[in-house]
């Protein structure tokens, strides 16, 4: 029976396929070009197939190489999860860092609750918190728990569930509307300073609304929901964003939801854990903690 491909060599091939040059792949991996070439050549020898074609523009995949890279993109995260399971085998005695990735702009009040509760649950543990506009692109293989908006990944073995659903709304302060007027129709938005949340994979210039889309020209777009909400509260304009219904500390004015019925979708906030880790005692406790905060 043939031995499985070497994980490091397989990772080199995947990165080389994405970068399309040996120099770019070697720089990204922190390897010398000679080491990178040796690993890929050893993989070709092991599999008995030519995986790459080299030309003046760089490298490209052969049909065999394409098949190996497609499988490798699924296999590598699973191998990383198995390494995490092995590393957590002794967690009854030693609790390592709890690594959490989250989308930009989650309400700080929720994060503070999570951190405070986490310290009570794991008083000796370290927390590593990473933020990204789209935590799934790419999904870090060193993360224990991922919070993200939208649908779960189509590849890989993950346990996932919906924590919360936020209605998408168009919001402005009463003070802003008293000065600039309140839009009564979608066409009225063209006369206002618009700010748009940037959901992963969506255009901020075409807003999905009931029955289709509307074209807009936002003065500011960002994946950071909290930043947009704070700017809206300061009277910078009208903001389209998911509304968590969390109180705004320090703000004593009125926030108005505009054009009711224009937006009719809800944004899902999901929690995702590698399936291989989902049954470990620590991750079960972390998941229960997150859900208790999301649904007090």
Secondary structure, DSSP 4 states (H G I P E B T S, - for coil): -PPPPPHHHHHHHHHHHHH-SHHHHHHHHT--HHHHHHHHHHHHHHHTS--EEEETTEEEE-HHHHHHHHHHHHHHHHHHHHHHHHHGGGTTT----EEEEEETT--HHHHHHHHHHHHHH-TT--EEEEEESSTTTTPPTT-SEEEEESPPPSSS-EEEEEEEEEEEEEEEEHHHHHHH----SGGGGGGS-EEEE--TT--SSEEEETTEEEE---SEEES-HHHHHHHHHTTS-EEEEEE-----TT--S-EEE-STTS---EEEEEEEEETTTTTSHHHHHHHHHHHHHHT-
